[in-house]
């Protein structure tokens, strides 16, 4: 049995079911379980290693600066303490023919960090903004 390996370059980010194709990168797709060590009394040769709390990482989105500053506004509404505007985020991966392959859903996400572009008068790279999001959980759909 052979399994295809999918390219990571064909994806869309959906924010509350609205496609945002302008993102050039999404990172932080991870789940990690802590390991608790328990030393049993009278047994000095062995330490029990038990699964502990499982955590999901924050995700980081990057995109070129556009005329819309909706991500910055979303972050600033939270930073100002007005309200926590939680949104559901989906990362949808496609094959080269445009068929959906996989989907990851991040529940009740909200921005915790915004980074603006770096400027260099001699540079030729696109101006990029970065948004880091915390979320309440990860589901594969």
VENDABEL-V716588 format. One record per pair of residues at least 24 apart in sequence whose ideal C-beta (glycine too) atoms are under 10 Angstrom apart, sorted by the first residue. I is the first residue (numbers start at 1). GAP is how many residues later the second one is. D is the distance in whole Angstrom. If there is no record, write none. Layout:
i->I gap->GAP d->D
i->I gap->GAP d->D
This chain:
i->4 gap->91 d->8
i->4 gap->97 d->9
i->6 gap->87 d->6
i->6 gap->88 d->9
i->6 gap->89 d->7
i->6 gap->90 d->9
i->6 gap->95 d->6
i->6 gap->96 d->8
i->7 gap->86 d->9
i->7 gap->87 d->9
i->7 gap->88 d->8
i->7 gap->89 d->7
i->7 gap->94 d->10
i->8 gap->85 d->7
i->9 gap->84 d->10
i->9 gap->85 d->10
i->9 gap->87 d->9
i->10 gap->82 d->9
i->10 gap->83 d->7
i->10 gap->84 d->4
i->10 gap->85 d->7
i->10 gap->86 d->7
i->10 gap->87 d->9
i->10 gap->88 d->8
i->10 gap->89 d->10
i->10 gap->90 d->10
i->10 gap->91 d->9
i->11 gap->80 d->6
i->11 gap->81 d->6
i->11 gap->82 d->5
i->11 gap->83 d->7
i->11 gap->90 d->10
i->11 gap->91 d->9
i->11 gap->92 d->10
i->11 gap->93 d->10
i->12 gap->78 d->8
i->12 gap->79 d->8
i->12 gap->80 d->5
i->12 gap->81 d->9
i->12 gap->82 d->7
i->12 gap->88 d->9
i->12 gap->91 d->10
i->13 gap->46 d->9
i->13 gap->48 d->6
i->13 gap->50 d->9
i->13 gap->76 d->7
i->13 gap->77 d->7
i->13 gap->78 d->6
i->13 gap->79 d->8
i->13 gap->93 d->10
i->14 gap->73 d->10
i->14 gap->74 d->8
i->14 gap->75 d->7
i->14 gap->76 d->4
i->14 gap->77 d->8
i->14 gap->78 d->6
i->14 gap->89 d->9
i->14 gap->91 d->9
i->15 gap->46 d->9
i->15 gap->55 d->9
i->15 gap->56 d->9
i->15 gap->59 d->9
i->15 gap->72 d->5
i->15 gap->73 d->8
i->15 gap->74 d->6
i->15 gap->75 d->8
i->15 gap->91 d->10
i->15 gap->94 d->8
i->15 gap->118 d->10
i->16 gap->70 d->10
i->16 gap->71 d->5
i->16 gap->72 d->6
i->16 gap->73 d->8
i->16 gap->74 d->9
i->16 gap->93 d->10
i->17 gap->70 d->10
i->17 gap->71 d->8
i->17 gap->73 d->8
i->18 gap->69 d->10
i->19 gap->71 d->9
i->19 gap->73 d->8
i->20 gap->41 d->9
i->20 gap->43 d->8
i->20 gap->48 d->10
i->20 gap->50 d->9
i->20 gap->51 d->9
i->20 gap->69 d->9
i->21 gap->42 d->9
i->22 gap->39 d->10
i->22 gap->40 d->10
i->22 gap->41 d->5
i->22 gap->42 d->7
i->22 gap->43 d->10
i->22 gap->44 d->6
i->22 gap->46 d->9
i->23 gap->38 d->5
i->23 gap->39 d->7
i->23 gap->40 d->5
i->23 gap->41 d->9
i->23 gap->48 d->10
i->23 gap->68 d->9
i->23 gap->108 d->9
i->24 gap->37 d->9
i->24 gap->38 d->6
i->24 gap->39 d->6
i->24 gap->40 d->7
i->24 gap->102 d->8
i->24 gap->104 d->7
i->25 gap->35 d->8
i->25 gap->36 d->7
i->25 gap->37 d->4
i->25 gap->38 d->8
i->25 gap->103 d->9
i->25 gap->105 d->9
i->26 gap->33 d->6
i->26 gap->34 d->7
i->26 gap->35 d->6
i->26 gap->36 d->8
i->26 gap->37 d->10
i->26 gap->63 d->9
i->26 gap->65 d->6
i->26 gap->78 d->9
i->26 gap->80 d->10
i->26 gap->107 d->10
i->27 gap->30 d->9
i->27 gap->31 d->10
i->27 gap->32 d->7
i->27 gap->33 d->5
i->27 gap->34 d->8
i->27 gap->35 d->8
i->27 gap->103 d->10
i->27 gap->105 d->10
i->28 gap->28 d->9
i->28 gap->29 d->5
i->28 gap->30 d->5
i->28 gap->31 d->4
i->28 gap->32 d->5
i->28 gap->33 d->9
i->28 gap->78 d->10
i->28 gap->104 d->8
i->28 gap->105 d->8
i->28 gap->107 d->10
i->29 gap->27 d->9
i->29 gap->28 d->8
i->29 gap->30 d->7
i->29 gap->31 d->10
i->29 gap->62 d->7
i->29 gap->75 d->6
i->29 gap->77 d->9
i->29 gap->109 d->8
i->30 gap->25 d->9
i->30 gap->26 d->7
i->30 gap->27 d->4
i->30 gap->28 d->9
i->30 gap->29 d->9
i->30 gap->108 d->9
i->31 gap->24 d->7
i->31 gap->25 d->5
i->31 gap->26 d->8
i->31 gap->106 d->10
i->31 gap->107 d->6
i->32 gap->24 d->8
i->32 gap->25 d->7
i->56 gap->50 d->8
i->56 gap->51 d->10
i->56 gap->78 d->9
i->56 gap->79 d->7
i->56 gap->80 d->9
i->56 gap->81 d->6
i->56 gap->82 d->5
i->57 gap->77 d->9
i->57 gap->78 d->9
i->57 gap->81 d->9
i->58 gap->48 d->10
i->58 gap->51 d->9
i->58 gap->53 d->10
i->58 gap->54 d->7
i->58 gap->55 d->8
i->58 gap->74 d->5
i->58 gap->75 d->6
i->58 gap->76 d->5
i->58 gap->77 d->8
i->59 gap->30 d->7
i->59 gap->32 d->8
i->59 gap->45 d->9
i->59 gap->47 d->6
i->59 gap->50 d->7
i->59 gap->72 d->9
i->59 gap->73 d->7
i->59 gap->74 d->5
i->59 gap->75 d->9
i->59 gap->76 d->7
i->59 gap->79 d->9
i->60 gap->53 d->8
i->60 gap->55 d->9
i->60 gap->70 d->6
i->60 gap->71 d->7
i->60 gap->72 d->5
i->60 gap->73 d->8
i->61 gap->28 d->8
i->61 gap->30 d->9
i->61 gap->48 d->10
i->61 gap->50 d->9
i->61 gap->68 d->9
i->61 gap->69 d->7
i->61 gap->70 d->5
i->61 gap->71 d->8
i->61 gap->72 d->7
i->62 gap->53 d->9
i->62 gap->66 d->5
i->62 gap->67 d->7
i->62 gap->68 d->5
i->62 gap->69 d->8
i->63 gap->63 d->9
i->63 gap->65 d->7
i->63 gap->66 d->6
i->63 gap->67 d->8
i->63 gap->68 d->8
i->64 gap->53 d->9
i->64 gap->61 d->10
i->64 gap->62 d->5
i->64 gap->63 d->7
i->64 gap->64 d->6
i->64 gap->65 d->8
i->65 gap->51 d->8
i->65 gap->52 d->6
i->65 gap->61 d->8
i->65 gap->62 d->4
i->65 gap->63 d->7
i->65 gap->64 d->6
i->66 gap->61 d->10
i->66 gap->63 d->9
i->69 gap->60 d->9
i->71 gap->40 d->7
i->71 gap->43 d->7
i->71 gap->58 d->6
i->71 gap->59 d->9
i->71 gap->60 d->5
i->71 gap->62 d->10
i->72 gap->39 d->9
i->72 gap->42 d->6
i->72 gap->44 d->8
i->72 gap->57 d->7
i->72 gap->59 d->8
i->73 gap->41 d->10
i->74 gap->36 d->8
i->74 gap->37 d->6
i->74 gap->40 d->9
i->74 gap->57 d->8
i->74 gap->59 d->10
i->75 gap->35 d->9
i->75 gap->36 d->4
i->75 gap->37 d->8
i->75 gap->38 d->8
i->75 gap->39 d->4
i->75 gap->54 d->10
i->75 gap->56 d->7
i->75 gap->57 d->9
i->75 gap->58 d->9
i->76 gap->35 d->9
i->76 gap->38 d->8
i->77 gap->33 d->10
i->77 gap->34 d->9
i->78 gap->32 d->6
i->78 gap->33 d->6
i->78 gap->34 d->8
i->78 gap->36 d->10
i->79 gap->32 d->8
i->79 gap->33 d->9
i->79 gap->34 d->10
i->79 gap->35 d->8
i->83 gap->27 d->10
i->84 gap->24 d->9
i->84 gap->26 d->6
i->84 gap->27 d->10
i->85 gap->24 d->10
i->85 gap->25 d->6
i->85 gap->26 d->9
i->86 gap->24 d->5
i->86 gap->47 d->10
i->86 gap->48 d->10
i->86 gap->49 d->8
i->86 gap->50 d->8
i->87 gap->24 d->9
i->87 gap->46 d->9
i->87 gap->48 d->9
i->88 gap->47 d->9
i->88 gap->48 d->10
i->88 gap->51 d->10
i->89 gap->44 d->7
i->89 gap->46 d->7
i->90 gap->49 d->9
i->90 gap->51 d->7
i->91 gap->47 d->10
i->92 gap->49 d->9
i->100 gap->41 d->10
i->102 gap->38 d->7
i->102 gap->39 d->8
i->103 gap->36 d->9
i->103 gap->37 d->7
i->103 gap->38 d->4
i->104 gap->34 d->6
i->104 gap->35 d->7
i->104 gap->36 d->6
i->104 gap->37 d->7
i->105 gap->30 d->9
i->105 gap->32 d->9
i->105 gap->33 d->7
i->105 gap->34 d->4
i->105 gap->35 d->8
i->105 gap->36 d->5
i->106 gap->27 d->7
i->106 gap->28 d->9
i->106 gap->29 d->4
i->106 gap->30 d->8
i->106 gap->31 d->8
i->106 gap->32 d->6
i->106 gap->33 d->8
i->107 gap->28 d->6
i->107 gap->29 d->5
i->107 gap->30 d->5
i->107 gap->31 d->7
i->107 gap->32 d->7
i->108 gap->26 d->9
i->108 gap->27 d->6
i->108 gap->28 d->4
i->108 gap->29 d->8
i->109 gap->24 d->4
i->109 gap->25 d->7
i->109 gap->26 d->4
i->109 gap->27 d->8
i->109 gap->28 d->10
i->110 gap->24 d->6
i->110 gap->25 d->8
i->110 gap->26 d->9
